[in-house]
């Protein structure tokens, strides 16, 4: 069946040793997200854009080897476009 062939291709990408290489990135992004929430103190924080931002940062760094800068010119536009695309897909 087709799924067996596809699974054979994809499965090695999720091997523990491969994912272990990305642990530093996961830890860094999670720490940045926690720091952001802590700095908000008593403010109410909308977590959806926050999760979107840090998830996208993690994906870009692990899958594509590039870091999105918070103050970069095109990065925020890219994040917003991804967020809007997600709305179209999930709603």
BAMARTOR-321987 format. One record per residue: residue in three letters; y, x, z of N, C-alpha, C in turn. Coordinates in steps of 0.02 Angstrom, whole numbers, padded with zeros to 5 digits, always signed. Atoms other than C-alpha are relative to their C-alpha. Layout:
N
ALAYXZYXZYXZ ...
***
This chain:
91
UNK-00059+00042+00000+00000+00000+00000+00062+00044+00000 UNK-00063-00037+00006+00179+00052-00030+00025+00025+00068 UNK-00028-00019-00065+00225+00054+00155-00034+00062+00028 UNK+00035-00059-00025+00092+00186+00193+00030+00063-00030 UNK-00030-00057+00033+00165+00305+00065+00070+00014+00027 UNK-00068-00008-00026+00342+00274+00127-00001+00025+00072 UNK+00005-00021-00070+00288+00294+00307-00017+00074+00004 UNK+00018-00071+00001+00210+00463+00266+00061+00044-00015 UNK-00060-00037+00017+00377+00518+00195+00049+00000+00059 UNK-00051+00008-00052+00485+00454+00339-00023+00026+00068 UNK+00025-00017-00067+00374+00490+00491+00018+00071+00023 UNK-00018-00068-00023+00403+00680+00496+00072+00006+00023 UNK-00070-00003-00019+00590+00649+00512+00011-00021+00072 UNK-00007+00024-00069+00562+00565+00680-00047+00034+00048 UNK+00043-00039-00045+00445+00695+00753+00041+00025+00059 UNK-00034-00019-00061+00488+00743+00931+00038+00066-00007 UNK-00034-00065+00008+00531+00923+00883+00064-00006-00041 UNK-00060+00011+00040+00655+00863+00753+00053-00034+00042 UNK-00048+00037-00041+00737+00738+00870+00027+00043+00057 UNK-00021-00043-00054+00744+00869+01007+00059+00044-00020 UNK-00056-00041+00026+00862+00972+00897+00067-00037+00006 UNK-00061+00040-00001+00987+00829+00903+00021-00020+00071 UNK-00013+00020-00069+00982+00808+01092+00070+00021+00023 UNK-00067-00024-00019+01140+00912+01114+00055-00045-00027 UNK-00049+00045+00031+01235+00799+00994+00001-00067+00037 UNK+00005+00064-00036+01171+00640+01080+00034+00006+00068 UNK-00029-00010-00067+01220+00710+01250+00076+00007-00003 UNK-00072-00010+00007+01392+00765+01192+00036-00066-00015 UNK-00032+00063+00018+01435+00598+01111-00003-00050+00057 UNK+00006+00046-00057+01370+00499+01260+00049+00020+00055 UNK-00048-00024-00050+01473+00608+01377+00072-00018-00018 UNK-00068+00017+00023+01630+00580+01273+00013-00075+00009 UNK-00008+00073-00008+01600+00392+01276+00010-00018+00073 UNK-00007+00013-00072+01577+00391+01465+00068+00022+00025 UNK-00066-00023-00020+01735+00495+01488+00055-00048-00022 UNK-00050+00048+00025+01833+00373+01380+00002-00062+00043 UNK+00004+00061-00042+01773+00223+01481+00028+00014+00069 UNK-00026-00018-00066+01810+00313+01645+00076+00006-00001 UNK-00072-00009+00004+01986+00355+01587+00037-00066-00008 UNK-00031+00066+00008+02018+00171+01553+00011-00034+00067 UNK-00005+00024-00069+02005+00140+01742-00012-00075+00005 UNK+00007+00072-00012+02039-00044+01776+00011-00042-00062 UNK-00010+00037+00063+02071-00091+01594-00066-00030-00024 UNK+00058+00029+00034+01952-00206+01503-00008+00037-00066 UNK+00013-00040+00060+01870-00107+01363-00046-00040-00046 UNK+00043+00031+00051+01803-00188+01204-00049+00054-00023 UNK+00049-00053+00013+01642-00089+01186-00026+00002-00071 UNK+00027+00000+00069+01598-00140+01008+00032+00054-00043 UNK-00028-00055+00040+01725-00027+00921-00017+00069+00030 UNK+00017-00063-00034+01686+00107+01051-00071+00022-00020 UNK+00069-00016+00020+01499+00100+01014-00002+00019-00074 UNK-00002-00014+00072+01537+00097+00828+00024+00071-00012 UNK-00029-00067+00009+01644+00253+00841-00049+00055+00019 UNK+00044-00053-00023+01523+00357+00942-00068+00001-00035 UNK+00062+00002+00039+01369+00298+00847+00011+00032-00068 UNK-00015-00029+00065+01451+00342+00682+00010+00076+00006 UNK-00009-00072-00011+01504+00512+00752-00068+00034+00006 UNK+00066-00029-00010+01324+00544+00805-00039+00002-00065 UNK+00036+00001+00064+01251+00491+00638+00028+00052-00048 UNK-00030-00049+00046+01375+00597+00539-00019+00071+00020 UNK+00015-00068-00022+01342+00750+00646-00074+00018-00008 UNK+00072-00015+00004+01152+00736+00649-00027-00005-00071 UNK+00029+00011+00067+01116+00670+00474+00035+00040-00054 UNK-00038-00033+00053+01255+00751+00375+00030+00067+00019 UNK-00025-00064-00022+01304+00900+00481+00075+00006+00001 UNK-00073-00001-00002+01487+00852+00488+00026-00038+00060 UNK-00029+00033-00057+01597+00805+00633+00062-00038-00022 UNK-00060+00039+00013+01725+00666+00622+00051+00016+00054 UNK-00053-00015-00048+01888+00716+00703+00036-00064+00018 UNK-00035+00060-00022+01978+00586+00806+00068-00009-00032 UNK-00068+00004+00028+02146+00629+00729+00002+00015-00074 UNK+00002-00014+00071+02089+00660+00551+00029-00058-00040 UNK-00034+00051+00041+02179+00566+00412-00048-00053-00027 UNK+00045+00048+00031+02030+00486+00326-00055-00026+00045 UNK+00055+00019-00044+01911+00473+00473+00007-00070+00028 UNK-00010+00067-00029+01988+00319+00553-00008-00054-00054 UNK+00010+00047+00055+01994+00232+00384-00074-00009-00016 UNK+00072+00002+00011+01811+00277+00359-00035-00041+00054 UNK+00030+00038-00055+01765+00208+00531+00014-00074-00008 UNK-00018+00071+00009+01858+00046+00498-00040-00032-00057 UNK+00038+00026+00057+01772+00026+00330-00073-00012+00019 UNK+00069+00008-00023+01601+00052+00410-00005-00060+00046 UNK-00001+00057-00046+01646-00073+00547+00004-00066-00038 UNK-00007+00060+00041+01700-00203+00418-00065-00014-00039 UNK+00063+00009+00036+01541-00174+00318-00053-00028+00048 UNK+00047+00026-00050+01440-00204+00477+00012-00073+00014 UNK-00015+00071-00011+01530-00369+00504-00028-00042-00057 UNK+00025+00037+00058+01484-00424+00328-00076-00006+00002 UNK+00073-00001-00001+01302-00376+00352-00028-00044+00056 UNK+00029+00033-00059+01277-00450+00526+00027-00069+00015 UNK-00028+00066-00017+01386-00605+00525-00006-00047-00057 
***
